[in-house]
Amino acid sequence: MPPTPGDRVVLVTGASSGIGRALAEEYVRRGARIALLARRKDRIEELARSLGGRAIAIAGDVTVDGDLERAVEEILRTFGRLDVVVANAGFSVNGEVEGLSLDDYRRQFETNVFGMLRTIHATLPAVRAARGSYALVGSVSGFVSVPGYTAYSMSKYAVRALAEGLELELAPHGVSVTHVAPGFVDSEIRSVDNRGTYKAAKADPVPSWMVVPGPKAAREIADAIDARRSEAVITRHGRVFASLGRHAPGLVYGILRLGRRFIPAIDQS
């Protein structure tokens, strides 16, 4: 049987900010113990302290072979089990195709796709033993691709495909897989450059009225994982675009072609 909420151990990758941080806080409120994994050690150590001793901070990079295996060893040594894995680490490479190199696309996939695969491979024995859950964090961009974001959309379409296939593979083992597709959520992703470096001064191109607070999104995501749902599209606008992308792609791309001149210039720095 799946573990009860208070018994669970949850690993969140990309836990230093945004959705990852909000999910860690939400799961502690639900009684879980948390393993925080991110590159920025100072950020996750501060977060672990704020969570009142129910979290451990593990510095690691999903693009580095061996980091996830070492993280799992530490989680099992500390907590004895691993029930839920939220594969959240990711960033966005922006720019039109002619302005991006093959290395830009490789860098995008190395984090958003292969980083997720490293996470799954390293954690699968423990999650399967617990009959636990995976949450693979994609994006509404995995349903609709817009000009200037092909690298990001390609990676998130791949995440969606991975989630759909992995769910079928793991269902016989009692493991659930939830594909999480957020729309615009309050996070640092839009302040990160094409090399994955955070730039505090980089302006958010999305109007504030369209951005959903992290804690609200985290509650919706955690509810979907706990219910072992196959998919959770987060934010009202996200659900609209995902539905149109699935059921009326011609309409979506007609709108995008007409509105091309209103899409903000893409910062390729």
C-alpha positions as a Python dict, from the first residue, in 0.01 Angstrom:
ca = {
    (1, 'M'): (0, 0, 0),
    (2, 'P'): (119, 356, -65),
    (3, 'P'): (251, 531, 248),
    (4, 'T'): (27, 752, 462),
    (5, 'P'): (95, 1129, 428),
    (6, 'G'): (280, 1160, 757),
    (7, 'D'): (518, 874, 676),
    (8, 'R'): (633, 999, 339),
    (9, 'V'): (981, 1104, 235),
    (10, 'V'): (982, 1341, -62),
    (11, 'L'): (1274, 1437, -287),
    (12, 'V'): (1241, 1767, -471),
    (13, 'T'): (1501, 1858, -734),
    (14, 'G'): (1546, 2222, -826),
    (15, 'A'): (1435, 2303, -471),
    (16, 'S'): (1620, 2632, -426),
    (17, 'S'): (1345, 2856, -567),
    (18, 'G'): (1009, 2879, -738),
    (19, 'I'): (788, 2573, -769),
    (20, 'G'): (1047, 2344, -609),
    (21, 'R'): (1078, 2556, -296),
    (22, 'A'): (702, 2603, -270),
    (23, 'L'): (645, 2227, -303),
    (24, 'A'): (898, 2152, -31),
    (25, 'E'): (718, 2392, 202),
    (26, 'E'): (379, 2246, 108),
    (27, 'Y'): (485, 1887, 173),
    (28, 'V'): (626, 1977, 514),
    (29, 'R'): (286, 2127, 597),
    (30, 'R'): (141, 1788, 499),
    (31, 'G'): (368, 1612, 745),
    (32, 'A'): (629, 1475, 505),
    (33, 'R'): (1005, 1475, 545),
    (34, 'I'): (1190, 1642, 260),
    (35, 'A'): (1517, 1602, 73),
    (36, 'L'): (1609, 1925, -106),
    (37, 'L'): (1841, 1896, -404),
    (38, 'A'): (1978, 2193, -600),
    (39, 'R'): (2304, 2344, -717),
    (40, 'R'): (2282, 2646, -485),
    (41, 'K'): (2381, 2494, -152),
    (42, 'D'): (2332, 2812, 49),
    (43, 'R'): (1971, 2844, -71),
    (44, 'I'): (1866, 2491, 19),
    (45, 'E'): (2049, 2495, 351),
    (46, 'E'): (1857, 2811, 445),
    (47, 'L'): (1533, 2646, 334),
    (48, 'A'): (1609, 2330, 531),
    (49, 'R'): (1661, 2537, 847),
    (50, 'S'): (1331, 2717, 792),
    (51, 'L'): (1148, 2383, 765),
    (52, 'G'): (1215, 2300, 1128),
    (53, 'G'): (1433, 1993, 1105),
    (54, 'R'): (1208, 1799, 867),
    (55, 'A'): (1439, 1855, 569),
    (56, 'I'): (1792, 1779, 456),
    (57, 'A'): (1982, 1984, 199),
    (58, 'I'): (2183, 1800, -64),
    (59, 'A'): (2394, 1999, -307),
    (60, 'G'): (2375, 1838, -648),
    (61, 'D'): (2334, 1895, -1019),
    (62, 'V'): (2102, 1680, -1230),
    (63, 'T'): (2339, 1719, -1525),
    (64, 'V'): (2628, 1554, -1339),
    (65, 'D'): (2656, 1175, -1346),
    (66, 'G'): (2661, 1031, -995),
    (67, 'D'): (2509, 1328, -811),
    (68, 'L'): (2164, 1171, -793),
    (69, 'E'): (2297, 834, -681),
    (70, 'R'): (2488, 1005, -398),
    (71, 'A'): (2172, 1196, -307),
    (72, 'V'): (1967, 876, -286),
    (73, 'E'): (2229, 715, -63),
    (74, 'E'): (2208, 1012, 174),
    (75, 'I'): (1827, 1007, 173),
    (76, 'L'): (1812, 636, 256),
    (77, 'R'): (2081, 673, 520),
    (78, 'T'): (1892, 961, 685),
    (79, 'F'): (1527, 867, 639),
    (80, 'G'): (1534, 499, 548),
    (81, 'R'): (1300, 528, 251),
    (82, 'L'): (1195, 740, -46),
    (83, 'D'): (829, 767, -143),
    (84, 'V'): (779, 1067, -372),
    (85, 'V'): (1015, 1216, -629),
    (86, 'V'): (937, 1557, -776),
    (87, 'A'): (1165, 1594, -1081),
    (88, 'N'): (1144, 1970, -1105),
    (89, 'A'): (1492, 2094, -1197),
    (90, 'G'): (1491, 2283, -1525),
    (91, 'F'): (1548, 2612, -1704),
    (92, 'S'): (1463, 2774, -2036),
    (93, 'V'): (1684, 2842, -2337),
    (94, 'N'): (1524, 3128, -2529),
    (95, 'G'): (1576, 3257, -2880),
    (96, 'E'): (1476, 3196, -3237),
    (97, 'V'): (1623, 2893, -3412),
    (98, 'E'): (1862, 3085, -3636),
    (99, 'G'): (2013, 3253, -3330),
    (100, 'L'): (2068, 2935, -3131),
    (101, 'S'): (2346, 2681, -3172),
    (102, 'L'): (2323, 2304, -3148),
    (103, 'D'): (2501, 2337, -2814),
    (104, 'D'): (2218, 2560, -2689),
    (105, 'Y'): (1969, 2284, -2768),
    (106, 'R'): (2195, 2019, -2614),
    (107, 'R'): (2229, 2226, -2296),
    (108, 'Q'): (1852, 2257, -2276),
    (109, 'F'): (1799, 1883, -2309),
    (110, 'E'): (2084, 1797, -2073),
    (111, 'T'): (1899, 1958, -1782),
    (112, 'N'): (1531, 1932, -1871),
    (113, 'V'): (1531, 1582, -2021),
    (114, 'F'): (1848, 1389, -1937),
    (115, 'G'): (1856, 1544, -1589),
    (116, 'M'): (1508, 1404, -1536),
    (117, 'L'): (1617, 1063, -1663),
    (118, 'R'): (1914, 1065, -1425),
    (119, 'T'): (1672, 1141, -1143),
    (120, 'I'): (1442, 854, -1240),
    (121, 'H'): (1721, 600, -1285),
    (122, 'A'): (1879, 684, -949),
    (123, 'T'): (1557, 681, -749),
    (124, 'L'): (1358, 402, -915),
    (125, 'P'): (1456, 108, -690),
    (126, 'A'): (1360, 302, -374),
    (127, 'V'): (1038, 444, -518),
    (128, 'R'): (932, 106, -652),
    (129, 'A'): (1000, -55, -314),
    (130, 'A'): (775, 207, -152),
    (131, 'R'): (506, 180, -422),
    (132, 'G'): (543, 555, -436),
    (133, 'S'): (498, 837, -682),
    (134, 'Y'): (680, 1043, -942),
    (135, 'A'): (592, 1395, -1049),
    (136, 'L'): (762, 1503, -1371),
    (137, 'V'): (743, 1879, -1406),
    (138, 'G'): (687, 1978, -1765),
    (139, 'S'): (508, 2289, -1886),
    (140, 'V'): (215, 2416, -2087),
    (141, 'S'): (492, 2465, -2345),
    (142, 'G'): (475, 2088, -2380),
    (143, 'F'): (137, 2137, -2548),
    (144, 'V'): (192, 2462, -2742),
    (145, 'S'): (517, 2580, -2896),
    (146, 'V'): (560, 2952, -2958),
    (147, 'P'): (820, 3151, -3154),
    (148, 'G'): (1144, 3202, -2966),
    (149, 'Y'): (1097, 2908, -2732),
    (150, 'T'): (1148, 2601, -2949),
    (151, 'A'): (1433, 2463, -2736),
    (152, 'Y'): (1227, 2483, -2419),
    (153, 'S'): (911, 2349, -2585),
    (154, 'M'): (1099, 2057, -2741),
    (155, 'S'): (1229, 1960, -2398),
    (156, 'K'): (886, 1987, -2237),
    (157, 'Y'): (716, 1787, -2514),
    (158, 'A'): (978, 1522, -2436),
    (159, 'V'): (893, 1535, -2064),
    (160, 'R'): (526, 1485, -2147),
    (161, 'A'): (608, 1181, -2363),
    (162, 'L'): (831, 1041, -2091),
    (163, 'A'): (559, 1079, -1828),
    (164, 'E'): (296, 910, -2042),
    (165, 'G'): (514, 609, -2120),
    (166, 'L'): (662, 581, -1771),
    (167, 'E'): (316, 574, -1614),
    (168, 'L'): (229, 262, -1813),
    (169, 'E'): (562, 98, -1733),
    (170, 'L'): (539, 156, -1358),
    (171, 'A'): (167, 99, -1300),
    (172, 'P'): (214, -280, -1256),
    (173, 'H'): (460, -200, -975),
    (174, 'G'): (213, 23, -789),
    (175, 'V'): (402, 343, -874),
    (176, 'S'): (209, 647, -996),
    (177, 'V'): (342, 907, -1240),
    (178, 'T'): (196, 1256, -1260),
    (179, 'H'): (280, 1485, -1550),
    (180, 'V'): (276, 1840, -1410),
    (181, 'A'): (230, 2119, -1666),
    (182, 'P'): (244, 2466, -1509),
    (183, 'G'): (152, 2786, -1686),
    (184, 'F'): (302, 3110, -1555),
    (185, 'V'): (394, 3053, -1190),
    (186, 'D'): (602, 3284, -972),
    (187, 'S'): (957, 3157, -1010),
    (188, 'E'): (1307, 3256, -1121),
    (189, 'I'): (1294, 3067, -1452),
    (190, 'R'): (1228, 3384, -1650),
    (191, 'S'): (1528, 3551, -1481),
    (192, 'V'): (1775, 3281, -1586),
    (193, 'D'): (1991, 3319, -1897),
    (194, 'N'): (2054, 3062, -2169),
    (195, 'R'): (2339, 2908, -1970),
    (196, 'G'): (2125, 2854, -1663),
    (197, 'T'): (2269, 3147, -1466),
    (198, 'Y'): (2030, 3348, -1249),
    (199, 'K'): (2024, 3722, -1319),
    (200, 'A'): (1836, 3911, -1052),
    (201, 'A'): (1807, 4224, -1265),
    (202, 'K'): (1649, 4047, -1562),
    (203, 'A'): (1294, 4173, -1603),
    (204, 'D'): (1002, 3931, -1608),
    (205, 'P'): (834, 3962, -1952),
    (206, 'V'): (507, 3814, -1820),
    (207, 'P'): (246, 4058, -1682),
    (208, 'S'): (211, 4017, -1306),
    (209, 'W'): (-163, 3957, -1329),
    (210, 'M'): (-94, 3635, -1522),
    (211, 'V'): (152, 3495, -1269),
    (212, 'V'): (15, 3252, -1008),
    (213, 'P'): (179, 3255, -662),
    (214, 'G'): (405, 2960, -588),
    (215, 'P'): (216, 2836, -278),
    (216, 'K'): (-114, 2819, -469),
    (217, 'A'): (48, 2622, -752),
    (218, 'A'): (222, 2395, -501),
    (219, 'R'): (-108, 2305, -333),
    (220, 'E'): (-260, 2208, -668),
    (221, 'I'): (46, 2004, -766),
    (222, 'A'): (67, 1824, -431),
    (223, 'D'): (-306, 1746, -445),
    (224, 'A'): (-257, 1586, -789),
    (225, 'I'): (42, 1381, -675),
    (226, 'D'): (-135, 1266, -360),
    (227, 'A'): (-440, 1166, -567),
    (228, 'R'): (-203, 976, -800),
    (229, 'R'): (-347, 1158, -1099),
    (230, 'S'): (-190, 1113, -1444),
    (231, 'E'): (-174, 1483, -1519),
    (232, 'A'): (-211, 1822, -1358),
    (233, 'V'): (-218, 2137, -1570),
    (234, 'I'): (-163, 2429, -1335),
    (235, 'T'): (-317, 2779, -1369),
    (236, 'R'): (-640, 2867, -1543),
    (237, 'H'): (-466, 3009, -1851),
    (238, 'G'): (-248, 2699, -1862),
    (239, 'R'): (-551, 2472, -1877),
    (240, 'V'): (-700, 2680, -2158),
    (241, 'F'): (-385, 2667, -2371),
    (242, 'A'): (-319, 2299, -2302),
    (243, 'S'): (-676, 2212, -2400),
    (244, 'L'): (-655, 2418, -2718),
    (245, 'G'): (-317, 2268, -2801),
    (246, 'R'): (-464, 1920, -2769),
    (247, 'H'): (-803, 1969, -2930),
    (248, 'A'): (-773, 2275, -3157),
    (249, 'P'): (-409, 2310, -3265),
    (250, 'G'): (-505, 2484, -3589),
    (251, 'L'): (-683, 2757, -3393),
    (252, 'V'): (-385, 2801, -3161),
    (253, 'Y'): (-136, 2842, -3442),
    (254, 'G'): (-371, 3072, -3630),
    (255, 'I'): (-385, 3297, -3324),
    (256, 'L'): (-7, 3280, -3283),
    (257, 'R'): (51, 3375, -3647),
    (258, 'L'): (-184, 3671, -3616),
    (259, 'G'): (-36, 3779, -3287),
    (260, 'R'): (329, 3727, -3378),
    (261, 'R'): (403, 4099, -3371),
    (262, 'F'): (279, 4125, -3011),
    (263, 'I'): (515, 3859, -2872),
    (264, 'P'): (798, 4035, -2685),
    (265, 'A'): (1148, 4028, -2831),
    (266, 'I'): (1338, 3727, -2703),
    (267, 'D'): (1637, 3793, -2479),
    (268, 'Q'): (1905, 3549, -2596),
    (269, 'S'): (2168, 3657, -2345),
}
